[in-house]
Amino acid sequence: MKNETFQTILKRRSVRSFLPEPPKQEELELILEAGRNAPSAMNQQAWHFTVIRDQALLRKLETACKSAFLESTIEYLREIAAQESFSVFYHAPMIVIVTADRTAIAPQYDSTLAMENMLLAATSLGIGSCWTHAVMMFHASERGKEIFRELGIDFPENHEPYAAAVFGYPAGPWPETPPRNPDCVTIIG
Ligand SMILES: Cc1cc2nc3c(=O)[nH]c(=O)nc-3n(C[C@H](O)[C@H](O)[C@H](O)COP(=O)(O)O)c2cc1C
């Protein structure tokens, strides 16, 4: 009884290779509508979605965000970022950054739920996506905040980025499912 919704949930994978053209406007609007329809604490909807499709800006932001991996305390992140060809945005043609008012009840949960809705909506349209944590890591530093401002990426007042993902048409085959842990469930009663 795996209906279409269930199949979309199972199909969603992190796509890391993209064609250069961004999703069509009508597809983007559907993705954003899915995000807006996520649950939020007390229905505050304290979120804001910043979409970047300007390719020159995207590449500048990508280079800046890579420095967050290069300077990370996590050795694995430093190692992958040190590879010349490594791109934190996988050369994707579009990024969506979900920011939310940091004084809201649960901005991180609200933002993450909105993003998951967007990832699933994108999947249902055959659009690939991948969470890009470097955005949050980079913006967490003072230098990161300054560079976002310098690049003209201004978030609403009191907003922090809590979720970011790149989107685009996959350049290759849809990814295989990485291993899932079947032992992550306890049912009581
Ligand atoms: C909080 C979070 C941070 C992530 N950060 C990154 C990232 O920076 N780069 C990346 O390629 N994938 C990132 N991912 C994607 C995970 O690597 C991916 O979801 C996981 O390997 C499972 O694969 P799947 O999404 O294809 O099911 C992140 C996922 C989450 C939930």
The ligand as an SDF file (V2000), in Angstrom:
LIG
                    3D

 31 33  0  0  0  0  0  0  0  0999 V2000
   21.6360   18.3530    9.0160 C   0  0  0  0  0  0  0  0  0  0  0  0
   22.1470   17.7870    7.7160 C   0  0  0  0  0  0  0  0  0  0  0  0
   23.3140   18.2850    7.1850 C   0  0  0  0  0  0  0  0  0  0  0  0
   23.7710   17.7990    5.9570 C   0  0  0  0  0  0  0  0  0  0  0  0
   24.8490   18.3920    5.3780 N   0  0  0  0  0  0  0  0  0  0  0  0
   25.2360   17.9980    4.1510 C   0  0  0  0  0  0  0  0  0  0  0  0
   26.2740   18.6810    3.4890 C   0  0  0  0  0  0  0  0  0  0  0  0
   26.8000   19.6790    3.9560 O   0  0  0  0  0  0  0  0  0  0  0  0
   26.6720   18.2210    2.2770 N   0  0  0  0  0  0  0  0  0  0  0  0
   26.0950   17.1250    1.7040 C   0  0  0  0  0  0  0  0  0  0  0  0
   26.5090   16.7420    0.6200 O   0  0  0  0  0  0  0  0  0  0  0  0
   25.0810   16.4650    2.3040 N   0  0  0  0  0  0  0  0  0  0  0  0
   24.6330   16.8850    3.4960 C   0  0  0  0  0  0  0  0  0  0  0  0
   23.5800   16.2670    4.1070 N   0  0  0  0  0  0  0  0  0  0  0  0
   22.9170   15.1370    3.4180 C   0  0  0  0  0  0  0  0  0  0  0  0
   23.2480   13.8020    4.0880 C   0  0  0  0  0  0  0  0  0  0  0  0
   24.6010   13.4790    3.8260 O   0  0  0  0  0  0  0  0  0  0  0  0
   22.2910   12.7390    3.5370 C   0  0  0  0  0  0  0  0  0  0  0  0
   20.9730   13.0880    3.8530 O   0  0  0  0  0  0  0  0  0  0  0  0
   22.5830   11.3470    4.1130 C   0  0  0  0  0  0  0  0  0  0  0  0
   23.8430   10.8990    3.6980 O   0  0  0  0  0  0  0  0  0  0  0  0
   21.5190   10.3160    3.6720 C   0  0  0  0  0  0  0  0  0  0  0  0
   21.4350   10.2580    2.2630 O   0  0  0  0  0  0  0  0  0  0  0  0
   20.0950   10.6220    1.4770 P   0  0  0  0  0  0  0  0  0  0  0  0
   19.7560   12.0630    1.7420 O   0  0  0  0  0  0  0  0  0  0  0  0
   20.4390   10.3780    0.0400 O   0  0  0  0  0  0  0  0  0  0  0  0
   19.0120    9.7200    1.9550 O   0  0  0  0  0  0  0  0  0  0  0  0
   23.0890   16.7410    5.3060 C   0  0  0  0  0  0  0  0  0  0  0  0
   21.9150   16.2360    5.8730 C   0  0  0  0  0  0  0  0  0  0  0  0
   21.4410   16.7700    7.0520 C   0  0  0  0  0  0  0  0  0  0  0  0
   20.1320   16.2430    7.6120 C   0  0  0  0  0  0  0  0  0  0  0  0
  1  2  1  0
  2  3  1  0
  2 30  2  0
  3  4  2  0
  4  5  1  0
  4 28  1  0
  5  6  2  0
  6  7  1  0
  6 13  1  0
  7  8  2  0
  7  9  1  0
  9 10  1  0
 10 11  2  0
 10 12  1  0
 12 13  2  0
 13 14  1  0
 14 15  1  0
 14 28  1  0
 15 16  1  0
 16 17  1  0
 16 18  1  0
 18 19  1  0
 18 20  1  0
 20 21  1  0
 20 22  1  0
 22 23  1  0
 23 24  1  0
 24 25  2  0
 24 26  1  0
 24 27  1  0
 28 29  2  0
 29 30  1  0
 30 31  1  0
M  END
$$$$
